[in-house]
Amino acid sequence: MTRATALLTLLILTIPVTSLAESLDGRPAPGFTLEKYGGGTMSLESLKGKIVVLNFWATWCGPCKDEMPLLNEANEKFRDNDVLILGVNYQQTSKSVDRFAEKIPLDFPQVLDKKGDLVKQYEVAALPTTFFIGKDGNIITSHIGGLNYDILFDTIKAIIGK
């Protein structure tokens, strides 16, 4: 792959776009059981009763890197409100995530979508993409592209009623 092709691919994958993912708003979140970064597995079913902020990302994605400190902050701030921030790493190995975490801490749980199946189920067209899932397991809303403080914190506050 030429450098120009690689840059174009990266640009296309990180530009905020409208996608089919937004058509999932209001519907039950697709279930999953995936390998958890650090060992074990995690399922969406095990998180019922919590508000889940499901963030799809990859180590090579610039906007994904930029929003990690914000997701760490949200995890710390809202964990006592039954809010769980959950990262879904797209098609990468634990070693790739290890190298990333050496530079940018991951203070919230991560699962590994090694085959990209969950990205397909959630109809993710660009990284990062974030889904806000209610305690009942339904998708409340989604955001395509990088998060900023207002989008992330205001959305969580609206969901928890604060």
Residue, then its C-alpha position, 0 to 999 in steps of 0.5 A: m500500500t502506498r503512503a498516499t493510499a494509506l493516508l486516504t484510507l485513514l482519512i476516510l475511516t476517521i471522518p465523522v459520517t452519517s451511517l447505518a449505526e444511527s438507525l440502531d437508535g431505540r433498538p436493542a443493542p446487539g449482544f456479544t461475548l468477547e475476549k476481555y483485554g487482560g484476560g477473561t471474557m465480557s458479555l453485554e448481557s452481564l452488563k444489564g442494569k448499567i448504562v453502557v457507553l460502548n466505544f469502538w476504536a483502534t490504536w491507529c485512529g487519531p481521533c480515538k487516541d485523542e478521546m481516550p483521556l476523556l473516556n478515562e475521565a468519564n469512567e472515573k466521574f460516572r462509575d458510581n452512577d451505574v455507568l460503564i465505559l467499555g472500549v471495543n478495540y477493532q481487529q487488533t491483538s492484545k500486543s497492539v493494545d499493550r503498546f498503545a496502553e504504555k503511552i495512553p492509559l486505558d482506565f476502563p474495560q476493553v474487549l477485543d473485536k479481533k475479527g470485526d464481527l461486532v463492528k458489523q453487527y453495530e453497523v459501524a462505518a467510521l472510527p471512533t463510534t460510540f453507542f450509549i446503551g440504557k439499563d434496559g439494553n436498548i441503544i439510546t443514541s450514538h455518536i460517529g466521530g471523535l467525542n468532546y467533553d460536551i458531547l460525552f458528559d452531556t449525553i451521560k448526564a441526560i441519560i442518568g437524569k443529572 
